Amino acid sequence: MSHTITLYVDGACRGNPGLGGWGAYIVNGQQEHKIYGGEDHTTNNRMELTAAIEGILFCDKQDKLVIYTDSKYVKQGITEWIHGWKKKNWKDVKNPDLWQKLDEVCQGREIEWHWVKGHAGHPGNEMADQLANLGADETLKKSKQSPSISEDKKKSEPDWLLDDPFGLDLADSEEELEEPPETIIEVTVEEIVQIEVLATNSNEDASSSDASASLEIHPQIVITPAKLQLHGPRQLILDTETTGFYYQDGDRIIEVGALEMINRKLTGSSIHIYINPKTPVGDSVNVHGITDEFLQDKPLFEEISQVLFDYLHGAEIIAHNATFDMNFLDMEFKRAGFKALSEVCDVTDTLALAKSKHPGQKNSLDALVRRYEIPQRDRTFHGALLDAEILSDVYLAMTGGQVSFDIDALSQSEDQNSRSGMARVEIELPVILPSEQELQEHENWVKQFEEKNGTACLFAK
């Protein structure tokens, strides 16, 4: 007689690759089963896959299974991407051994797959997460008792393209990791140990390489690891590009770029994402050059929201005209079911800072670049990551005496090398106010703009 069994499966990895664990919480009517295991050198995606495989194998083949996972990699892989992988004979697919095993154990079974948002208070998912961490803890204890990890197992795999489901990996083929034997243990509720999970993203002293290590990375999110391992509060120099000026009227974010800074040094870590806004970019293409065609295959905001929120969470956001960026980010995160970003991050507005230092003068990013003699870049079109790089130079020049760059972390261009050790020169500049004629011409221009576009002008007094 068949039953309907509910499975909650999850994986965990402390470092990616690193020590990992998997867990499966299995509910069959009034009965509950909790199994877990781990490996001493693995990846988060391998643990997510292993949890699903072991959970399915635990159940009878005639039972109907309803499986919940917080990994879109697993859910979309087994329900969508796997058909294409089979057609190309698994070429350029990461973790083919586990994908083929998962496909095999699913054959002949009735299975419903569901995605649930991780770390959002869902009881089944939270239990599976605890089991996964318990599996990692048990594996760590065993490895300490008999440490015999070979050097081959310590080899690192590619970073953000590690588990690219579309086969876009740029790395050369690598030697497969030898997988250590797994331990499967069934336990009772009373034996479940409450695991204290290290929440690196909420720790102000954590670097972004730690913060991003446990995240499941969407293939079109680019997160570069930190080259400098620094300790101190995180600052993120951030910029966005949007379809227009008014988030209240349906304009959306299409690009996000941010650079990490700790103790006034850029660590080398950054995040960069293009986003499909599901609405035309319109005339804003003249500002950023990003077309509707380019954005067609980019992820929706809700698909990248977890990774972006975790990367930004707890940091001080530094942006030029920060109110604009934060209004859009708050709106997007709320739509995706998160808190407003401004509730979990401090915000510094470099435009307000520049106005207080240079009243009555132009304080656009271009004007500040000229004022502080920052090496020019090509800004024919605006870009989120490019503007964030420029703003990092401007912010350091505005807020400190000596501008200190670490060449090892920033050896991206000769321009950056030439800025090393640049000192800020204090000059008392005259304040030049507009004449009555100039003010009148400005008012006339604003009126013409508002009559033509039927909306308020941002440059009105």
C-alpha positions as CSV (number, residue, x, y, z in Angstrom):
1,M,0.0,0.0,0.0
2,S,1.5,3.3,-1.1
3,H,1.7,6.4,1.2
4,T,2.4,10.0,0.6
5,I,5.7,11.0,2.3
6,T,7.0,14.5,2.7
7,L,10.8,15.1,2.6
8,Y,12.7,18.2,3.5
9,V,16.2,18.0,2.3
10,D,19.1,20.5,2.7
11,G,22.9,20.7,2.4
12,A,25.5,22.8,4.2
13,C,29.1,23.7,3.5
14,R,31.6,25.6,5.7
15,G,33.7,27.0,2.9
16,N,32.9,26.2,-0.8
17,P,34.6,23.8,-1.2
18,G,35.1,22.8,2.4
19,L,33.6,20.7,5.2
20,G,30.0,19.8,4.3
21,G,27.0,18.0,5.6
22,W,23.5,16.9,4.3
23,G,20.3,16.2,6.0
24,A,16.9,14.8,5.2
25,Y,13.8,15.2,7.4
26,I,11.2,12.5,6.4
27,V,7.6,12.7,7.5
28,N,5.3,9.7,6.9
29,G,2.0,10.3,8.6
30,Q,2.7,10.3,12.4
31,Q,6.2,8.9,11.9
32,E,9.3,11.0,11.5
33,H,12.8,10.0,10.4
34,K,15.9,12.1,10.4
35,I,19.0,11.1,8.6
36,Y,22.2,13.0,7.9
37,G,25.8,12.5,6.8
38,G,28.8,14.6,5.6
39,E,32.1,14.8,3.8
40,D,35.2,16.5,4.8
41,H,35.9,18.2,1.4
42,T,32.9,19.0,-0.8
43,T,30.7,21.8,-2.1
44,N,27.3,23.1,-1.1
45,N,25.7,21.9,-4.3
46,R,27.0,18.4,-3.8
47,M,25.6,18.3,-0.4
48,E,22.2,19.5,-1.6
49,L,22.1,16.8,-4.2
50,T,23.3,14.1,-1.8
51,A,20.5,15.1,0.7
52,A,17.9,14.6,-2.0
53,I,19.4,11.3,-3.2
54,E,19.6,9.8,0.4
55,G,16.2,11.0,1.3
56,I,14.6,9.4,-1.7
57,L,16.5,6.1,-1.2
58,F,15.2,5.9,2.4
59,C,11.6,5.7,1.1
60,D,9.9,2.7,-0.5
61,K,9.7,3.0,-4.3
62,Q,5.9,2.7,-4.4
63,D,5.4,5.7,-2.1
64,K,4.5,9.1,-3.5
65,L,7.1,11.7,-2.5
66,V,6.6,15.4,-1.9
67,I,10.1,16.9,-1.7
68,Y,10.9,20.4,-0.4
69,T,14.4,21.9,-1.1
70,D,15.7,25.5,-0.7
71,S,18.1,24.9,-3.6
72,K,16.9,26.1,-6.9
73,Y,19.9,24.4,-8.4
74,V,18.4,21.0,-7.3
75,K,14.8,21.8,-8.0
76,Q,15.3,23.3,-11.5
77,G,18.1,20.9,-12.3
78,I,16.0,17.8,-11.8
79,T,12.8,19.2,-13.3
80,E,14.1,21.4,-16.2
81,W,17.8,21.4,-17.0
82,I,18.4,17.6,-16.8
83,H,16.6,17.0,-20.1
84,G,19.2,19.1,-22.0
85,W,22.1,17.6,-20.0
86,K,21.0,14.1,-21.1
87,K,20.8,15.2,-24.8
88,K,24.4,16.5,-24.7
89,N,25.5,13.3,-22.8
90,W,26.3,15.3,-19.7
91,K,29.0,17.3,-21.4
92,D,30.3,20.3,-19.4
93,V,27.9,19.5,-16.5
94,K,29.3,19.9,-13.0
95,N,28.6,17.0,-10.5
96,P,27.5,14.6,-13.3
97,D,27.9,11.6,-10.9
98,L,25.4,12.9,-8.5
99,W,23.0,14.2,-11.1
100,Q,23.0,10.8,-12.8
101,K,22.5,9.1,-9.5
102,L,19.6,11.4,-8.6
103,D,18.0,10.8,-12.0
104,E,18.4,7.0,-11.5
105,V,16.7,7.0,-8.0
106,C,13.9,9.1,-9.4
107,Q,13.0,6.7,-12.1
108,G,9.7,4.9,-11.6
109,R,8.7,7.1,-8.7
110,E,5.9,9.6,-8.3
111,I,7.7,12.8,-7.0
112,E,6.5,16.4,-6.6
113,W,9.4,18.9,-6.3
114,H,8.9,22.2,-4.4
115,W,11.2,25.1,-3.7
116,V,11.1,26.8,-0.2
117,K,13.0,29.9,0.8
118,G,15.8,28.9,3.1
119,H,16.4,30.3,6.6
120,A,12.9,31.9,6.5
121,G,11.5,30.0,9.5
122,H,9.9,27.1,7.6
123,P,9.9,24.3,10.2
124,G,10.7,21.4,7.9
125,N,13.5,23.3,6.1
126,E,14.9,24.5,9.5
127,M,15.0,20.8,10.7
128,A,16.8,19.7,7.5
129,D,19.3,22.5,7.9
130,Q,20.0,21.4,11.5
131,L,20.5,17.9,10.3
132,A,22.9,19.0,7.6
133,N,25.0,21.0,10.1
134,L,24.9,18.0,12.4
135,G,26.3,15.9,9.6
136,A,29.1,18.4,9.1
137,D,29.9,18.4,12.8
138,E,30.0,14.6,13.0
139,T,32.3,14.5,10.0
140,L,34.6,17.0,11.6
141,K,34.8,15.0,14.8
142,K,35.7,11.8,12.8
143,S,38.3,13.7,10.7
144,K,40.0,15.0,13.9
145,Q,40.1,11.4,15.2
146,S,41.8,10.1,12.0
147,P,43.1,13.0,10.0
148,S,44.0,11.6,6.6
149,I,42.8,14.0,4.0
150,S,44.9,13.7,0.8
151,E,46.3,16.7,-0.9
152,D,44.2,15.9,-4.0
153,K,41.0,16.5,-1.9
154,K,42.2,19.9,-0.9
155,K,42.3,21.2,-4.5
156,S,40.0,24.1,-5.0
157,E,37.4,24.2,-7.8
158,P,36.3,27.3,-9.8
159,D,34.6,30.0,-7.8
160,W,31.3,31.5,-9.0
161,L,31.0,29.2,-12.0
162,L,31.5,26.2,-9.8
163,D,28.1,24.6,-10.6
164,D,27.0,26.5,-13.7
165,P,23.9,24.6,-14.9
166,F,24.3,26.1,-18.4
167,G,27.8,24.7,-19.0
168,L,29.4,28.2,-19.1
169,D,32.4,27.2,-17.0
170,L,35.6,28.9,-18.2
171,A,38.0,26.7,-16.3
172,D,39.8,23.8,-17.9
173,S,38.8,20.3,-17.0
174,E,40.0,19.3,-13.6
175,E,40.7,16.0,-11.8
176,E,37.6,14.7,-10.0
177,L,37.7,14.8,-6.2
178,E,37.9,11.4,-4.6
179,E,34.8,11.2,-2.4
180,P,35.2,9.9,1.1
181,P,32.7,7.4,2.5
182,E,29.5,8.9,3.9
183,T,28.0,8.2,7.3
184,I,24.2,7.8,7.5
185,I,22.7,7.9,11.0
186,E,19.0,7.8,12.0
187,V,18.2,9.6,15.2
188,T,15.3,10.5,17.4
189,V,14.0,13.9,18.1
190,E,15.6,13.9,21.6
191,E,19.0,13.2,20.0
192,I,18.9,16.2,17.7
193,V,21.6,18.6,18.7
194,Q,20.9,22.3,18.3
195,I,23.5,23.6,15.9
196,E,24.8,27.1,16.2
197,V,25.2,28.2,12.6
198,L,27.9,30.9,11.9
199,A,25.9,33.7,10.4
200,T,28.9,35.4,8.7
201,N,26.7,37.9,6.8
202,S,25.5,39.5,10.0
203,N,28.9,39.7,11.5
204,E,30.4,43.1,10.9
205,D,33.9,41.8,11.2
206,A,33.5,39.1,8.5
207,S,34.9,39.6,5.0
208,S,32.8,39.1,1.9
209,S,34.7,36.0,1.0
210,D,33.3,34.3,4.1
211,A,29.9,35.9,3.6
212,S,29.6,34.5,0.1
213,A,31.1,31.1,0.6
214,S,27.9,29.4,1.8
215,L,25.7,31.0,-0.8
216,E,24.2,29.1,-3.8
217,I,25.3,31.3,-6.6
218,H,23.1,31.9,-9.6
219,P,25.1,31.4,-12.8
220,Q,24.7,35.0,-13.9
221,I,25.7,36.6,-10.5
222,V,29.4,37.5,-10.5
223,I,30.9,37.6,-7.1
224,T,34.7,38.0,-6.9
225,P,36.4,36.7,-3.8
226,A,38.5,39.1,-1.5
227,K,42.2,39.2,-2.2
228,L,42.8,40.8,1.2
229,Q,41.5,39.1,4.4
230,L,40.8,42.1,6.6
231,H,38.9,42.5,9.8
232,G,36.6,45.4,10.6
233,P,33.2,46.8,9.6
234,R,32.3,46.2,5.9
235,Q,31.6,49.1,3.7
236,L,30.1,48.5,0.2
237,I,30.5,51.1,-2.5
238,L,27.3,50.6,-4.4
239,D,25.5,51.8,-7.6
240,T,22.4,50.7,-9.5
241,E,21.1,51.3,-13.0
242,T,17.3,51.4,-13.5
243,T,14.6,51.8,-16.1
244,G,13.8,55.3,-14.9
245,F,13.7,57.7,-12.1
246,Y,10.4,56.8,-10.3
247,Y,10.2,53.5,-8.4
248,Q,6.6,54.4,-7.4
249,D,5.6,54.4,-11.1
250,G,6.9,50.9,-11.9
251,D,10.5,51.6,-12.8
252,R,12.8,48.7,-11.9
253,I,16.5,47.9,-11.2
254,I,18.4,46.4,-14.1
255,E,22.0,46.4,-12.8
256,V,23.7,46.3,-9.4
257,G,27.4,46.7,-8.7
258,A,29.2,46.9,-5.3
259,L,32.8,46.9,-4.1
260,E,33.8,45.8,-0.6
261,M,36.0,48.1,1.5
262,I,37.4,47.4,5.0
263,N,39.5,49.8,7.0
264,R,39.7,52.2,4.0
265,K,41.1,49.4,1.8
266,L,39.3,47.7,-1.1
267,T,39.5,44.0,-0.4
268,G,39.1,43.0,-4.1
269,S,35.7,41.5,-3.5
270,S,32.7,42.7,-5.5
271,I,29.3,41.7,-6.7
272,H,27.8,42.5,-10.1
273,I,24.4,41.4,-11.5
274,Y,22.3,42.3,-14.5
275,I,18.5,41.8,-13.9
276,N,15.5,41.4,-16.2
277,P,13.0,44.1,-15.1
278,K,10.0,42.6,-17.0
279,T,9.4,46.2,-18.3
280,P,11.0,48.1,-21.2
281,V,14.1,50.2,-20.3
282,G,12.7,53.1,-22.4
283,D,14.7,56.3,-22.8
284,S,17.0,55.2,-19.9
285,V,19.0,53.2,-22.5
286,N,20.5,56.5,-23.5
287,V,22.1,56.8,-20.0
288,H,23.3,53.2,-19.4
289,G,23.3,51.6,-22.8
290,I,21.6,48.5,-21.5
291,T,19.0,47.3,-24.0
292,D,15.8,45.2,-23.7
293,E,17.4,42.5,-25.9
294,F,20.4,42.3,-23.6
295,L,18.3,41.8,-20.5
296,Q,16.0,39.1,-22.0
297,D,17.9,36.2,-20.7
298,K,19.0,37.8,-17.4
299,P,17.5,36.6,-14.0
300,L,14.5,38.2,-12.4
301,F,15.2,40.1,-9.1
302,E,13.5,37.4,-7.0
303,E,15.9,34.8,-8.4
304,I,19.0,36.7,-7.2
305,S,17.5,38.4,-4.2
306,Q,18.7,35.9,-1.6
307,V,22.4,36.1,-2.7
308,L,22.3,39.9,-3.1
309,F,20.6,40.4,0.3
310,D,23.1,38.1,2.0
311,Y,26.1,39.9,0.4
312,L,24.8,43.4,1.3
313,H,23.3,42.5,4.8
314,G,24.9,44.3,7.7
315,A,27.3,46.4,5.7
316,E,27.5,50.2,5.5
317,I,26.2,51.1,2.0
318,I,28.0,54.1,0.4
319,A,26.3,55.5,-2.7
320,H,26.1,58.8,-4.6
321,N,22.5,60.1,-4.2
322,A,21.9,57.1,-1.9
323,T,18.2,57.9,-1.4
324,F,17.7,57.0,-5.1
325,D,19.4,53.7,-4.9
326,M,18.0,52.7,-1.5
327,N,14.4,53.5,-2.5
328,F,14.8,51.1,-5.5
329,L,16.5,48.4,-3.5
330,D,14.0,48.6,-0.6
331,M,11.2,48.3,-3.1
332,E,12.7,45.3,-4.9
333,F,13.6,43.4,-1.7
334,K,10.1,44.0,-0.2
335,R,8.5,42.6,-3.4
336,A,10.7,39.6,-3.1
337,G,9.6,39.0,0.5
338,F,12.6,40.5,2.4
339,K,13.0,43.3,4.8
340,A,13.9,46.7,3.4
341,L,17.6,46.9,2.9
342,S,17.7,50.2,4.8
343,E,16.5,48.4,7.9
344,V,19.6,46.1,8.0
345,C,22.3,48.4,6.6
346,D,23.7,51.8,7.5
347,V,23.7,54.2,4.6
348,T,26.2,57.0,3.7
349,D,25.2,59.4,0.9
350,T,28.3,60.8,-0.8
351,L,26.2,63.5,-2.6
352,A,25.1,64.9,0.8
353,L,28.7,64.7,2.0
354,A,29.9,66.6,-1.1
355,K,27.3,69.3,-0.7
356,S,28.3,69.9,2.9
357,K,32.0,70.2,1.9
358,H,31.5,72.1,-1.3
359,P,28.3,74.2,-1.0
360,G,27.1,76.0,-4.2
361,Q,29.3,73.9,-6.5
362,K,28.6,71.1,-8.9
363,N,28.7,67.8,-7.0
364,S,27.9,65.2,-9.6
365,L,30.2,62.2,-9.8
366,D,31.9,63.6,-12.9
367,A,32.4,67.0,-11.2
368,L,34.0,65.3,-8.1
369,V,36.3,63.3,-10.3
370,R,37.6,66.5,-11.8
371,R,37.8,68.3,-8.4
372,Y,39.8,65.6,-6.8
373,E,41.9,64.8,-9.9
374,I,40.7,61.2,-10.1
375,P,42.0,59.5,-13.2
376,Q,39.3,59.6,-15.9
377,R,37.5,56.5,-17.2
378,D,35.3,56.2,-20.2
379,R,31.8,57.0,-19.1
380,T,30.1,57.2,-22.5
381,F,27.5,55.0,-20.8
382,H,27.0,54.7,-17.0
383,G,27.5,51.2,-15.5
384,A,26.9,50.1,-11.9
385,L,30.3,48.5,-11.3
386,L,32.2,51.2,-13.1
387,D,30.4,54.0,-11.2
388,A,31.1,52.1,-8.0
389,E,34.8,52.0,-8.8
390,I,34.9,55.7,-9.5
391,L,32.9,56.5,-6.3
392,S,35.4,54.5,-4.2
393,D,38.1,56.8,-5.4
394,V,36.0,59.9,-4.7
395,Y,34.9,58.7,-1.3
396,L,38.5,58.0,-0.2
397,A,39.6,61.4,-1.5
398,M,36.7,63.2,0.2
399,T,37.0,61.5,3.6
400,G,40.7,61.2,4.3
401,G,44.1,62.8,4.1
402,Q,46.2,60.0,2.6
403,V,44.5,57.8,0.0
404,S,46.0,54.3,0.5
405,F,45.4,51.5,-2.0
406,D,46.7,48.0,-1.8
407,I,48.2,47.1,-5.2
408,D,47.9,43.4,-4.6
409,A,44.2,43.7,-4.1
410,L,43.6,46.3,-6.8
411,S,46.0,45.3,-9.6
412,Q,43.4,45.6,-12.2
413,S,44.7,48.5,-14.3
414,E,47.7,50.9,-14.6
415,D,45.3,53.7,-13.6
416,Q,44.8,52.1,-10.1
417,N,48.6,51.6,-9.7
418,S,49.2,55.3,-10.5
419,R,46.8,56.4,-7.7
420,S,48.8,54.6,-5.0
421,G,49.8,57.1,-2.3
422,M,47.9,60.0,-3.8
423,A,47.4,62.7,-1.1
424,R,44.5,65.1,-0.8
425,V,45.4,68.7,-1.1
426,E,43.3,71.2,0.9
427,I,42.3,74.2,-1.2
428,E,39.8,76.8,-0.3
429,L,37.7,77.2,-3.4
430,P,35.5,80.3,-4.1
431,V,31.7,79.8,-4.0
432,I,30.2,81.0,-7.3
433,L,26.5,81.6,-7.1
434,P,24.3,81.8,-10.2
435,S,23.2,85.1,-11.6
436,E,19.6,86.2,-11.9
437,Q,19.7,85.6,-15.6
438,E,21.0,82.1,-15.1
439,L,18.3,81.3,-12.5
440,Q,15.6,82.5,-14.9
441,E,17.0,80.4,-17.7
442,H,17.0,77.4,-15.4
443,E,13.4,78.0,-14.5
444,N,12.4,78.3,-18.2
445,W,14.2,75.0,-19.0
446,V,12.4,73.2,-16.1
447,K,9.0,74.5,-17.3
448,Q,9.7,73.3,-20.8
449,F,10.7,69.9,-19.5
450,E,7.6,69.5,-17.4
451,E,5.3,70.6,-20.2
452,K,6.9,68.2,-22.6
453,N,7.0,65.2,-20.3
454,G,4.0,65.8,-18.1
455,T,6.0,65.0,-15.0
456,A,7.9,66.9,-12.3
457,C,11.6,67.6,-13.1
458,L,14.3,66.4,-10.8
459,F,16.3,69.6,-11.3
460,A,13.5,71.9,-10.1
461,K,14.5,74.0,-7.1
